[in-house]
């Protein structure tokens, strides 16, 4: 039986915390930052915990992330 592989694109987009929660990254954060306001850039700096419904949907793909 072949091993279950982690989805490669998902590997770069999420990280699993030490307690097992999944942390995601935000969009609109990579370039053209000079056109965004100060408060928007501060909000984009924090990476939030992924919603539980999304984690359940992606559970098989992120099974091998540590």
PDB file of N, CA, C and O in Angstrom, chain B, residues numbered from 101:
ATOM      1  N   UNK B 101       0.843  -1.181   0.000  1.00  0.00           N
ATOM      2  CA  UNK B 101       0.000   0.000   0.000  1.00  0.00           C
ATOM      3  C   UNK B 101       0.889   1.246   0.000  1.00  0.00           C
ATOM      4  O   UNK B 101       1.782   1.348   0.841  1.00  0.00           O
ATOM      5  N   UNK B 102       0.675   2.190  -0.912  1.00  0.00           N
ATOM      6  CA  UNK B 102       1.520   3.383  -0.935  1.00  0.00           C
ATOM      7  C   UNK B 102       1.230   4.311   0.238  1.00  0.00           C
ATOM      8  O   UNK B 102       0.142   4.301   0.815  1.00  0.00           O
ATOM      9  N   UNK B 103       2.240   5.117   0.572  1.00  0.00           N
ATOM     10  CA  UNK B 103       2.077   6.060   1.673  1.00  0.00           C
ATOM     11  C   UNK B 103       1.184   7.219   1.252  1.00  0.00           C
ATOM     12  O   UNK B 103       1.127   7.580   0.076  1.00  0.00           O
ATOM     13  N   UNK B 104       0.484   7.798   2.230  1.00  0.00           N
ATOM     14  CA  UNK B 104      -0.316   8.998   1.990  1.00  0.00           C
ATOM     15  C   UNK B 104       0.623  10.193   1.991  1.00  0.00           C
ATOM     16  O   UNK B 104       1.362  10.404   2.952  1.00  0.00           O
ATOM     17  N   UNK B 105       0.598  10.965   0.931  1.00  0.00           N
ATOM     18  CA  UNK B 105       1.508  12.098   0.822  1.00  0.00           C
ATOM     19  C   UNK B 105       0.805  13.395   1.216  1.00  0.00           C
ATOM     20  O   UNK B 105      -0.404  13.545   1.035  1.00  0.00           O
ATOM     21  N   UNK B 106       1.587  14.328   1.760  1.00  0.00           N
ATOM     22  CA  UNK B 106       1.072  15.658   2.069  1.00  0.00           C
ATOM     23  C   UNK B 106       0.904  16.427   0.772  1.00  0.00           C
ATOM     24  O   UNK B 106       1.739  16.316  -0.126  1.00  0.00           O
ATOM     25  N   UNK B 107      -0.159  17.200   0.661  1.00  0.00           N
ATOM     26  CA  UNK B 107      -0.382  18.010  -0.527  1.00  0.00           C
ATOM     27  C   UNK B 107       0.678  19.107  -0.561  1.00  0.00           C
ATOM     28  O   UNK B 107       0.769  19.911   0.367  1.00  0.00           O
ATOM     29  N   UNK B 108       1.482  19.144  -1.627  1.00  0.00           N
ATOM     30  CA  UNK B 108       2.672  20.003  -1.634  1.00  0.00           C
ATOM     31  C   UNK B 108       2.347  21.489  -1.589  1.00  0.00           C
ATOM     32  O   UNK B 108       3.072  22.247  -0.944  1.00  0.00           O
ATOM     33  N   UNK B 109       1.282  21.930  -2.253  1.00  0.00           N
ATOM     34  CA  UNK B 109       0.968  23.353  -2.219  1.00  0.00           C
ATOM     35  C   UNK B 109       0.430  23.762  -0.851  1.00  0.00           C
ATOM     36  O   UNK B 109       0.640  24.897  -0.422  1.00  0.00           O
ATOM     37  N   UNK B 110      -0.242  22.879  -0.178  1.00  0.00           N
ATOM     38  CA  UNK B 110      -0.774  23.176   1.149  1.00  0.00           C
ATOM     39  C   UNK B 110       0.351  23.256   2.178  1.00  0.00           C
ATOM     40  O   UNK B 110       0.234  23.969   3.175  1.00  0.00           O
ATOM     41  N   UNK B 111       1.423  22.538   1.942  1.00  0.00           N
ATOM     42  CA  UNK B 111       2.559  22.519   2.852  1.00  0.00           C
ATOM     43  C   UNK B 111       3.167  23.910   3.025  1.00  0.00           C
ATOM     44  O   UNK B 111       3.647  24.247   4.107  1.00  0.00           O
ATOM     45  N   UNK B 112       3.147  24.715   1.964  1.00  0.00           N
ATOM     46  CA  UNK B 112       3.711  26.053   2.038  1.00  0.00           C
ATOM     47  C   UNK B 112       2.711  27.082   2.560  1.00  0.00           C
ATOM     48  O   UNK B 112       3.111  28.190   2.917  1.00  0.00           O
ATOM     49  N   UNK B 113       1.444  26.750   2.614  1.00  0.00           N
ATOM     50  CA  UNK B 113       0.419  27.727   2.969  1.00  0.00           C
ATOM     51  C   UNK B 113      -0.038  27.648   4.414  1.00  0.00           C
ATOM     52  O   UNK B 113      -0.618  28.608   4.922  1.00  0.00           O
ATOM     53  N   UNK B 114       0.201  26.548   5.079  1.00  0.00           N
ATOM     54  CA  UNK B 114      -0.234  26.397   6.474  1.00  0.00           C
ATOM     55  C   UNK B 114       0.903  25.828   7.305  1.00  0.00           C
ATOM     56  O   UNK B 114       1.807  25.175   6.786  1.00  0.00           O
ATOM     57  N   UNK B 115       0.842  26.090   8.614  1.00  0.00           N
ATOM     58  CA  UNK B 115       1.763  25.502   9.576  1.00  0.00           C
ATOM     59  C   UNK B 115       0.925  24.956  10.731  1.00  0.00           C
ATOM     60  O   UNK B 115      -0.109  25.527  11.076  1.00  0.00           O
ATOM     61  N   UNK B 116       1.368  23.865  11.319  1.00  0.00           N
ATOM     62  CA  UNK B 116       0.683  23.281  12.469  1.00  0.00           C
ATOM     63  C   UNK B 116       1.424  23.723  13.719  1.00  0.00           C
ATOM     64  O   UNK B 116       2.642  23.575  13.813  1.00  0.00           O
ATOM     65  N   UNK B 117       0.675  24.275  14.694  1.00  0.00           N
ATOM     66  CA  UNK B 117       1.283  24.754  15.931  1.00  0.00           C
ATOM     67  C   UNK B 117       1.608  23.576  16.840  1.00  0.00           C
ATOM     68  O   UNK B 117       1.268  22.434  16.533  1.00  0.00           O
ATOM     69  N   UNK B 118       2.255  23.852  17.940  1.00  0.00           N
ATOM     70  CA  UNK B 118       2.619  22.802  18.877  1.00  0.00           C
ATOM     71  C   UNK B 118       1.428  22.131  19.516  1.00  0.00           C
ATOM     72  O   UNK B 118       1.501  20.959  19.885  1.00  0.00           O
ATOM     73  N   UNK B 119       0.311  22.865  19.655  1.00  0.00           N
ATOM     74  CA  UNK B 119      -0.887  22.276  20.256  1.00  0.00           C
ATOM     75  C   UNK B 119      -1.784  21.598  19.225  1.00  0.00           C
ATOM     76  O   UNK B 119      -2.831  21.054  19.575  1.00  0.00           O
ATOM     77  N   UNK B 120      -1.377  21.628  17.952  1.00  0.00           N
ATOM     78  CA  UNK B 120      -2.146  20.933  16.918  1.00  0.00           C
ATOM     79  C   UNK B 120      -3.085  21.815  16.129  1.00  0.00           C
ATOM     80  O   UNK B 120      -3.779  21.329  15.237  1.00  0.00           O
ATOM     81  N   UNK B 121      -3.126  23.101  16.435  1.00  0.00           N
ATOM     82  CA  UNK B 121      -3.966  24.002  15.657  1.00  0.00           C
ATOM     83  C   UNK B 121      -3.266  24.322  14.346  1.00  0.00           C
ATOM     84  O   UNK B 121      -2.044  24.219  14.242  1.00  0.00           O
ATOM     85  N   UNK B 122      -4.051  24.711  13.343  1.00  0.00           N
ATOM     86  CA  UNK B 122      -3.491  24.998  12.029  1.00  0.00           C
ATOM     87  C   UNK B 122      -3.489  26.503  11.827  1.00  0.00           C
ATOM     88  O   UNK B 122      -4.525  27.157  11.939  1.00  0.00           O
ATOM     89  N   UNK B 123      -2.312  27.046  11.527  1.00  0.00           N
ATOM     90  CA  UNK B 123      -2.158  28.474  11.311  1.00  0.00           C
ATOM     91  C   UNK B 123      -2.017  28.711   9.815  1.00  0.00           C
ATOM     92  O   UNK B 123      -1.237  28.043   9.137  1.00  0.00           O
ATOM     93  N   UNK B 124      -2.797  29.688   9.305  1.00  0.00           N
ATOM     94  CA  UNK B 124      -2.760  29.978   7.881  1.00  0.00           C
ATOM     95  C   UNK B 124      -2.125  31.339   7.651  1.00  0.00           C
ATOM     96  O   UNK B 124      -1.886  32.090   8.597  1.00  0.00           O
ATOM     97  N   UNK B 125      -1.854  31.654   6.391  1.00  0.00           N
ATOM     98  CA  UNK B 125      -1.304  32.946   6.024  1.00  0.00           C
ATOM     99  C   UNK B 125      -2.382  33.773   5.346  1.00  0.00           C
ATOM    100  O   UNK B 125      -3.357  33.230   4.826  1.00  0.00           O
ATOM    101  N   UNK B 126      -2.207  35.074   5.353  1.00  0.00           N
ATOM    102  CA  UNK B 126      -3.199  35.975   4.777  1.00  0.00           C
ATOM    103  C   UNK B 126      -2.819  36.388   3.365  1.00  0.00           C
ATOM    104  O   UNK B 126      -1.644  36.395   2.997  1.00  0.00           O
ATOM    105  N   UNK B 127      -3.825  36.730   2.586  1.00  0.00           N
ATOM    106  CA  UNK B 127      -3.608  37.236   1.236  1.00  0.00           C
ATOM    107  C   UNK B 127      -3.283  38.728   1.288  1.00  0.00           C
ATOM    108  O   UNK B 127      -3.408  39.354   2.341  1.00  0.00           O
ATOM    109  N   UNK B 128      -2.873  39.292   0.171  1.00  0.00           N
ATOM    110  CA  UNK B 128      -2.586  40.727  -0.005  1.00  0.00           C
ATOM    111  C   UNK B 128      -1.403  41.194   0.831  1.00  0.00           C
ATOM    112  O   UNK B 128      -1.381  42.339   1.282  1.00  0.00           O
ATOM    113  N   UNK B 129      -0.426  40.332   1.041  1.00  0.00           N
ATOM    114  CA  UNK B 129       0.655  40.655   1.952  1.00  0.00           C
ATOM    115  C   UNK B 129       2.024  40.640   1.273  1.00  0.00           C
ATOM    116  O   UNK B 129       3.026  40.963   1.911  1.00  0.00           O
ATOM    117  N   UNK B 130       2.085  40.277   0.010  1.00  0.00           N
ATOM    118  CA  UNK B 130       3.382  40.035  -0.607  1.00  0.00           C
ATOM    119  C   UNK B 130       4.002  41.244  -1.285  1.00  0.00           C
ATOM    120  O   UNK B 130       5.213  41.436  -1.178  1.00  0.00           O
ATOM    121  N   UNK B 131       3.239  42.054  -1.966  1.00  0.00           N
ATOM    122  CA  UNK B 131       3.844  43.173  -2.685  1.00  0.00           C
ATOM    123  C   UNK B 131       2.859  44.339  -2.727  1.00  0.00           C
ATOM    124  O   UNK B 131       1.710  44.214  -2.302  1.00  0.00           O
ATOM    125  N   UNK B 132       3.325  45.471  -3.244  1.00  0.00           N
ATOM    126  CA  UNK B 132       2.544  46.717  -3.302  1.00  0.00           C
ATOM    127  C   UNK B 132       2.125  47.186  -1.907  1.00  0.00           C
ATOM    128  O   UNK B 132       1.008  47.667  -1.718  1.00  0.00           O
ATOM    129  N   UNK B 133       3.012  47.044  -0.950  1.00  0.00           N
ATOM    130  CA  UNK B 133       2.679  47.407   0.424  1.00  0.00           C
ATOM    131  C   UNK B 133       2.632  48.918   0.631  1.00  0.00           C
ATOM    132  O   UNK B 133       1.993  49.389   1.571  1.00  0.00           O
ATOM    133  N   UNK B 134       3.304  49.689  -0.238  1.00  0.00           N
ATOM    134  CA  UNK B 134       3.310  51.146  -0.053  1.00  0.00           C
ATOM    135  C   UNK B 134       1.942  51.750  -0.319  1.00  0.00           C
ATOM    136  O   UNK B 134       1.687  52.872   0.118  1.00  0.00           O
ATOM    137  N   UNK B 135       1.058  51.063  -1.009  1.00  0.00           N
ATOM    138  CA  UNK B 135      -0.274  51.581  -1.276  1.00  0.00           C
ATOM    139  C   UNK B 135      -1.284  51.229  -0.206  1.00  0.00           C
ATOM    140  O   UNK B 135      -2.422  51.696  -0.252  1.00  0.00           O
ATOM    141  N   UNK B 136      -0.885  50.408   0.765  1.00  0.00           N
ATOM    142  CA  UNK B 136      -1.792  49.986   1.823  1.00  0.00           C
ATOM    143  C   UNK B 136      -1.563  50.842   3.064  1.00  0.00           C
ATOM    144  O   UNK B 136      -0.460  51.335   3.300  1.00  0.00           O
ATOM    145  N   UNK B 137      -2.612  51.008   3.840  1.00  0.00           N
ATOM    146  CA  UNK B 137      -2.519  51.833   5.030  1.00  0.00           C
ATOM    147  C   UNK B 137      -1.782  51.137   6.162  1.00  0.00           C
ATOM    148  O   UNK B 137      -1.551  49.929   6.123  1.00  0.00           O
ATOM    149  N   UNK B 138      -1.415  51.928   7.178  1.00  0.00           N
ATOM    150  CA  UNK B 138      -0.658  51.403   8.307  1.00  0.00           C
ATOM    151  C   UNK B 138      -1.437  50.342   9.065  1.00  0.00           C
ATOM    152  O   UNK B 138      -0.888  49.298   9.418  1.00  0.00           O
ATOM    153  N   UNK B 139      -2.724  50.604   9.319  1.00  0.00           N
ATOM    154  CA  UNK B 139      -3.510  49.639  10.098  1.00  0.00           C
ATOM    155  C   UNK B 139      -3.739  48.352   9.321  1.00  0.00           C
ATOM    156  O   UNK B 139      -3.789  47.273   9.912  1.00  0.00           O
ATOM    157  N   UNK B 140      -3.878  48.451   8.001  1.00  0.00           N
ATOM    158  CA  UNK B 140      -4.049  47.240   7.201  1.00  0.00           C
ATOM    159  C   UNK B 140      -2.784  46.387   7.234  1.00  0.00           C
ATOM    160  O   UNK B 140      -2.859  45.161   7.311  1.00  0.00           O
ATOM    161  N   UNK B 141      -1.621  47.039   7.176  1.00  0.00           N
ATOM    162  CA  UNK B 141      -0.363  46.300   7.222  1.00  0.00           C
ATOM    163  C   UNK B 141      -0.163  45.641   8.584  1.00  0.00           C
ATOM    164  O   UNK B 141       0.401  44.551   8.673  1.00  0.00           O
ATOM    165  N   UNK B 142      -0.628  46.305   9.645  1.00  0.00           N
ATOM    166  CA  UNK B 142      -0.520  45.694  10.971  1.00  0.00           C
ATOM    167  C   UNK B 142      -1.424  44.469  11.078  1.00  0.00           C
ATOM    168  O   UNK B 142      -1.034  43.459  11.663  1.00  0.00           O
ATOM    169  N   UNK B 143      -2.620  44.553  10.521  1.00  0.00           N
ATOM    170  CA  UNK B 143      -3.521  43.395  10.532  1.00  0.00           C
ATOM    171  C   UNK B 143      -2.963  42.242   9.716  1.00  0.00           C
ATOM    172  O   UNK B 143      -3.103  41.082  10.103  1.00  0.00           O
ATOM    173  N   UNK B 144      -2.335  42.549   8.595  1.00  0.00           N
ATOM    174  CA  UNK B 144      -1.773  41.511   7.740  1.00  0.00           C
ATOM    175  C   UNK B 144      -0.556  40.834   8.364  1.00  0.00           C
ATOM    176  O   UNK B 144      -0.169  39.742   7.949  1.00  0.00           O
ATOM    177  N   UNK B 145       0.036  41.473   9.347  1.00  0.00           N
ATOM    178  CA  UNK B 145       1.222  40.897   9.971  1.00  0.00           C
ATOM    179  C   UNK B 145       0.932  39.684  10.825  1.00  0.00           C
ATOM    180  O   UNK B 145       1.821  38.861  11.041  1.00  0.00           O
ATOM    181  N   UNK B 146      -0.265  39.552  11.308  1.00  0.00           N
ATOM    182  CA  UNK B 146      -0.623  38.438  12.179  1.00  0.00           C
ATOM    183  C   UNK B 146      -1.191  37.295  11.340  1.00  0.00           C
ATOM    184  O   UNK B 146      -2.019  37.522  10.458  1.00  0.00           O
ATOM    185  N   UNK B 147      -0.752  36.087  11.610  1.00  0.00           N
ATOM    186  CA  UNK B 147      -1.284  34.939  10.885  1.00  0.00           C
ATOM    187  C   UNK B 147      -2.302  34.221  11.775  1.00  0.00           C
ATOM    188  O   UNK B 147      -1.942  33.720  12.840  1.00  0.00           O
ATOM    189  N   UNK B 148      -3.566  34.166  11.351  1.00  0.00           N
ATOM    190  CA  UNK B 148      -4.630  33.644  12.215  1.00  0.00           C
ATOM    191  C   UNK B 148      -4.701  32.123  12.224  1.00  0.00           C
ATOM    192  O   UNK B 148      -4.115  31.442  11.383  1.00  0.00           O
ATOM    193  N   UNK B 149      -5.439  31.619  13.203  1.00  0.00           N
ATOM    194  CA  UNK B 149      -5.732  30.191  13.291  1.00  0.00           C
ATOM    195  C   UNK B 149      -6.817  29.876  12.254  1.00  0.00           C
ATOM    196  O   UNK B 149      -7.786  30.622  12.117  1.00  0.00           O
ATOM    197  N   UNK B 150      -6.650  28.786  11.540  1.00  0.00           N
ATOM    198  CA  UNK B 150      -7.610  28.410  10.510  1.00  0.00           C
ATOM    199  C   UNK B 150      -8.914  27.952  11.161  1.00  0.00           C
ATOM    200  O   UNK B 150      -8.900  27.336  12.227  1.00  0.00           O
ATOM    201  N   UNK B 151     -10.032  28.254  10.519  1.00  0.00           N
ATOM    202  CA  UNK B 151     -11.349  27.890  11.035  1.00  0.00           C
ATOM    203  C   UNK B 151     -11.492  26.366  11.102  1.00  0.00           C
ATOM    204  O   UNK B 151     -10.926  25.643  10.282  1.00  0.00           O
ATOM    205  N   UNK B 152     -12.249  25.893  12.080  1.00  0.00           N
ATOM    206  CA  UNK B 152     -12.367  24.453  12.294  1.00  0.00           C
ATOM    207  C   UNK B 152     -13.027  23.734  11.120  1.00  0.00           C
ATOM    208  O   UNK B 152     -12.711  22.578  10.840  1.00  0.00           O
ATOM    209  N   UNK B 153     -13.948  24.420  10.431  1.00  0.00           N
ATOM    210  CA  UNK B 153     -14.577  23.798   9.261  1.00  0.00           C
ATOM    211  C   UNK B 153     -13.593  23.592   8.133  1.00  0.00           C
ATOM    212  O   UNK B 153     -13.662  22.589   7.423  1.00  0.00           O
ATOM    213  N   UNK B 154     -12.674  24.535   7.959  1.00  0.00           N
ATOM    214  CA  UNK B 154     -11.657  24.387   6.922  1.00  0.00           C
ATOM    215  C   UNK B 154     -10.643  23.308   7.285  1.00  0.00           C
ATOM    216  O   UNK B 154     -10.163  22.580   6.416  1.00  0.00           O
ATOM    217  N   UNK B 155     -10.322  23.210   8.562  1.00  0.00           N
ATOM    218  CA  UNK B 155      -9.382  22.178   9.006  1.00  0.00           C
ATOM    219  C   UNK B 155      -9.981  20.800   8.776  1.00  0.00           C
ATOM    220  O   UNK B 155      -9.283  19.884   8.339  1.00  0.00           O
ATOM    221  N   UNK B 156     -11.262  20.645   9.066  1.00  0.00           N
ATOM    222  CA  UNK B 156     -11.911  19.357   8.842  1.00  0.00           C
ATOM    223  C   UNK B 156     -11.919  18.995   7.367  1.00  0.00           C
ATOM    224  O   UNK B 156     -11.787  17.824   7.010  1.00  0.00           O
ATOM    225  N   UNK B 157     -12.072  19.994   6.511  1.00  0.00           N
ATOM    226  CA  UNK B 157     -12.111  19.746   5.072  1.00  0.00           C
ATOM    227  C   UNK B 157     -10.743  19.339   4.538  1.00  0.00           C
ATOM    228  O   UNK B 157     -10.654  18.543   3.604  1.00  0.00           O
ATOM    229  N   UNK B 158      -9.671  19.882   5.127  1.00  0.00           N
ATOM    230  CA  UNK B 158      -8.324  19.635   4.636  1.00  0.00           C
ATOM    231  C   UNK B 158      -7.548  18.624   5.484  1.00  0.00           C
ATOM    232  O   UNK B 158      -6.336  18.482   5.325  1.00  0.00           O
ATOM    233  N   UNK B 159      -8.239  17.929   6.376  1.00  0.00           N
ATOM    234  CA  UNK B 159      -7.570  17.085   7.355  1.00  0.00           C
ATOM    235  C   UNK B 159      -6.704  15.989   6.718  1.00  0.00           C
ATOM    236  O   UNK B 159      -5.614  15.698   7.210  1.00  0.00           O
ATOM    237  N   UNK B 160      -7.177  15.396   5.648  1.00  0.00           N
ATOM    238  CA  UNK B 160      -6.415  14.327   5.012  1.00  0.00           C
ATOM    239  C   UNK B 160      -5.161  14.870   4.331  1.00  0.00           C
ATOM    240  O   UNK B 160      -4.133  14.194   4.304  1.00  0.00           O
ATOM    241  N   UNK B 161      -5.234  16.075   3.785  1.00  0.00           N
ATOM    242  CA  UNK B 161      -4.098  16.637   3.086  1.00  0.00           C
ATOM    243  C   UNK B 161      -3.016  17.139   4.022  1.00  0.00           C
ATOM    244  O   UNK B 161      -1.843  17.166   3.651  1.00  0.00           O
ATOM    245  N   UNK B 162      -3.394  17.541   5.241  1.00  0.00           N
ATOM    246  CA  UNK B 162      -2.399  18.059   6.182  1.00  0.00           C
ATOM    247  C   UNK B 162      -2.021  17.034   7.227  1.00  0.00           C
ATOM    248  O   UNK B 162      -1.436  17.392   8.250  1.00  0.00           O
ATOM    249  N   UNK B 163      -2.337  15.765   7.002  1.00  0.00           N
ATOM    250  CA  UNK B 163      -2.086  14.729   7.993  1.00  0.00           C
ATOM    251  C   UNK B 163      -0.606  14.575   8.304  1.00  0.00           C
ATOM    252  O   UNK B 163      -0.255  14.273   9.444  1.00  0.00           O
ATOM    253  N   UNK B 164       0.264  14.769   7.337  1.00  0.00           N
ATOM    254  CA  UNK B 164       1.681  14.520   7.541  1.00  0.00           C
ATOM    255  C   UNK B 164       2.461  15.767   7.928  1.00  0.00           C
ATOM    256  O   UNK B 164       3.673  15.684   8.128  1.00  0.00           O
ATOM    257  N   UNK B 165       1.806  16.925   8.042  1.00  0.00           N
ATOM    258  CA  UNK B 165       2.519  18.138   8.475  1.00  0.00           C
ATOM    259  C   UNK B 165       2.807  18.079   9.964  1.00  0.00           C
ATOM    260  O   UNK B 165       1.992  17.595  10.750  1.00  0.00           O
ATOM    261  N   UNK B 166       3.960  18.570  10.337  1.00  0.00           N
ATOM    262  CA  UNK B 166       4.296  18.580  11.763  1.00  0.00           C
ATOM    263  C   UNK B 166       4.778  19.943  12.169  1.00  0.00           C
ATOM    264  O   UNK B 166       5.112  20.159  13.334  1.00  0.00           O
TER     265      UNK B 166
END
